[in-house]
Amino acid sequence: MSKSKLRSKILNIRKKNSYKKISLYPDRIYRFLKKKKINFKNVGGYYPCNHEIDDLDMLNFFRNKRANISLPVIRENNQMDFFEWTNKGLLKINQYGIAEPILGKKIYPDIIFVPLVAYDDDLNRLGYGGGFYDRYFEKISKIKKILKIGLGFSYQEIKKIPINKYDKKLDLIVTEKKIIQ
C-alpha cells in the first residue's frame, strides 16, 4: 500500500476514534527517562490537531519538573524550529491550521514528542508527508543528540511502514498500552 493510501486509511480510523480521551501516563515516561538517565531540560512537543493524541498533559507534567517546553514553528523552505512556549504564551495558527508559538526564544530540545499517523515496531513513523520532522531531525543531529519519541494510539500500529532514504527512525514510540524501544 502506498504511503498516501495508508495515511488516508489511518487518519480515517483516528477520526472515528477521536472521541476517546486516552492518557499516555506522563509519570510512566518520566520514570523511564530518569531510569535511562536521559536529560529532559528542554522538551519539544506539539499542539495537537487533526485528532492527534493530546500531548498537552505530558508537556505540563514536564514543565512542572522544571523543563523548558517548546513547540515547532514552520519556517520558509519547509524548515521547522522549536520555540519556547509557556501556558500563558500566545499562539497563532499557521498556514496548515496548526497552533504555534509567536516567535520567541529558540530552543534545541533534548527530547521531542512527535505526532504520528502510523508506526511500526521497527520505530518507523508515517507522518503527514511534508517531511518537516525528518528535515528537523537531520538538522539538529549536527548540533546535538536528541531523543525522538513518537506518540500515538495503539491502533495506529501497522506491520511495516514504507520508508525511503529521507525517513528518520524514532528512538521510542509511546502508546496508551506500551513503550516500544
C-alpha positions as CSV (number, residue, x, y, z in Angstrom):
1,M,0.0,0.0,0.0
2,S,1.4,3.5,-0.9
3,K,2.1,6.0,1.9
4,S,-0.7,8.3,0.8
5,K,-3.3,5.5,0.8
6,L,-2.0,4.2,4.2
7,R,-2.1,7.8,5.5
8,S,-5.8,8.3,4.5
9,K,-6.8,4.9,5.9
10,I,-5.2,5.6,9.3
11,L,-6.4,9.2,9.5
12,N,-10.0,8.0,9.0
13,I,-9.6,5.4,11.8
14,R,-8.1,8.1,14.0
15,K,-11.0,10.5,13.3
16,K,-13.6,7.8,14.1
17,N,-11.9,7.2,17.5
18,S,-11.2,10.8,18.3
19,Y,-14.0,10.9,21.0
20,K,-11.9,8.7,23.3
21,K,-9.8,10.5,25.9
22,I,-6.6,8.4,26.2
23,S,-3.8,9.1,28.7
24,L,-0.2,8.3,28.0
25,Y,0.6,8.4,31.7
26,P,3.3,11.1,31.8
27,D,4.7,9.7,35.1
28,R,5.5,6.4,33.3
29,I,7.5,8.2,30.6
30,Y,9.2,10.4,33.3
31,R,10.3,7.3,35.3
32,F,11.5,5.6,32.1
33,L,13.6,8.7,31.2
34,K,15.0,9.0,34.7
35,K,15.9,5.3,34.8
36,K,17.8,5.7,31.5
37,K,19.4,8.9,32.8
38,I,18.1,10.9,29.8
39,N,18.3,14.7,30.0
40,F,15.0,16.4,29.6
41,K,15.8,20.0,30.4
42,N,14.5,21.1,27.0
43,V,11.4,19.3,25.8
44,G,9.8,19.8,22.4
45,G,6.2,18.9,21.8
46,Y,3.4,19.8,19.5
47,Y,0.0,21.4,19.8
48,P,-2.4,18.6,19.0
49,C,-4.7,19.0,16.0
50,N,-6.4,16.7,13.4
51,H,-7.3,14.1,16.1
52,E,-3.7,13.6,17.2
53,I,-3.0,12.1,20.6
54,D,-3.0,15.0,23.0
55,D,0.4,15.7,24.5
56,L,-0.5,18.8,26.5
57,D,-0.8,16.9,29.8
58,M,2.6,15.4,29.1
59,L,4.1,18.9,28.3
60,N,2.6,20.3,31.5
61,F,3.9,17.4,33.5
62,F,7.5,18.1,32.3
63,R,7.0,21.8,32.8
64,N,6.2,21.0,36.4
65,K,9.5,19.1,36.5
66,R,11.3,22.3,35.5
67,A,11.7,21.5,31.8
68,N,11.7,24.3,29.2
69,I,8.8,23.5,26.9
70,S,8.9,24.3,23.2
71,L,6.6,23.9,20.2
72,P,7.5,23.7,16.5
73,V,7.2,26.7,14.2
74,I,7.1,26.1,10.4
75,R,9.6,28.4,8.6
76,E,10.3,29.2,5.0
77,N,11.6,26.4,2.7
78,N,9.7,23.8,4.7
79,Q,12.0,24.2,7.6
80,M,11.0,23.9,11.3
81,D,12.4,25.2,14.5
82,F,11.3,24.9,18.1
83,F,10.4,28.0,20.2
84,E,9.8,28.3,23.9
85,W,6.1,28.1,25.0
86,T,4.6,28.7,28.4
87,N,1.0,28.1,29.4
88,K,0.4,31.8,29.1
89,G,2.3,32.1,25.8
90,L,0.3,33.3,22.8
91,L,-0.2,31.0,19.9
92,K,-1.0,31.8,16.2
93,I,-2.5,29.4,13.6
94,N,-0.1,28.7,10.8
95,Q,-0.9,28.1,7.1
96,Y,-1.5,24.4,7.9
97,G,-4.0,25.1,10.7
98,I,-1.6,24.2,13.4
99,A,-1.1,26.4,16.5
100,E,2.4,27.5,17.0
101,P,4.1,30.0,19.4
102,I,4.6,33.5,18.3
103,L,8.4,33.7,17.8
104,G,10.4,34.0,21.0
105,K,13.4,32.1,22.3
106,K,14.6,29.4,20.0
107,I,15.1,26.1,21.9
108,Y,17.1,23.0,20.9
109,P,15.2,20.2,22.6
110,D,16.8,17.3,24.4
111,I,13.7,15.2,23.7
112,I,11.0,15.8,21.2
113,F,7.5,14.3,21.3
114,V,6.4,13.7,17.8
115,P,2.9,13.1,16.4
116,L,2.3,10.0,14.3
117,V,-0.1,9.0,11.6
118,A,1.1,5.4,11.8
119,Y,4.2,3.5,13.1
120,D,5.7,0.0,13.1
121,D,7.7,-1.8,15.8
122,D,10.9,-1.0,13.9
123,L,10.4,2.6,15.1
124,N,9.5,3.9,11.7
125,R,7.0,6.7,11.6
126,L,4.5,7.7,9.0
127,G,3.7,11.5,9.2
128,Y,1.6,13.8,7.1
129,G,4.0,13.7,4.2
130,G,5.7,17.1,4.4
131,G,9.0,15.8,5.8
132,F,9.2,18.6,8.4
133,Y,10.3,16.4,11.3
134,D,12.7,14.4,9.2
135,R,14.4,17.6,8.0
136,Y,14.5,18.9,11.6
137,F,16.0,15.7,12.9
138,E,18.7,15.8,10.2
139,K,19.5,19.5,11.0
140,I,19.6,19.1,14.8
141,S,21.6,15.9,14.6
142,K,24.5,18.2,13.5
143,I,24.1,20.3,16.7
144,K,23.3,17.8,19.4
145,K,21.9,14.3,20.2
146,I,18.2,14.2,20.8
147,L,15.7,11.6,21.8
148,K,12.8,11.3,19.3
149,I,9.7,9.9,21.0
150,G,6.6,9.2,18.8
151,L,3.2,9.5,20.5
152,G,0.3,7.6,19.1
153,F,-2.6,5.3,19.7
154,S,-2.1,1.6,19.8
155,Y,-4.5,1.1,16.9
156,Q,-2.1,3.2,14.7
157,E,0.5,0.4,14.6
158,I,0.9,-1.4,11.3
159,K,3.1,-4.3,10.3
160,K,5.5,-2.3,8.1
161,I,5.8,1.4,7.3
162,P,7.0,2.0,3.7
163,I,10.2,4.1,4.1
164,N,12.7,6.0,1.9
165,K,16.2,7.4,2.4
166,Y,14.9,10.6,3.9
167,D,12.8,9.0,6.6
168,K,14.3,9.1,10.1
169,K,13.6,6.4,12.7
170,L,12.3,7.3,16.1
171,D,14.1,6.3,19.3
172,L,10.9,5.3,21.2
173,I,7.2,5.1,20.5
174,V,4.7,5.5,23.3
175,T,1.1,4.5,23.2
176,E,-1.5,4.2,25.9
177,K,-0.5,0.5,26.2
178,K,3.3,0.2,25.7
179,I,6.6,1.8,25.1
180,I,8.4,0.4,22.0
181,Q,12.2,0.8,22.0
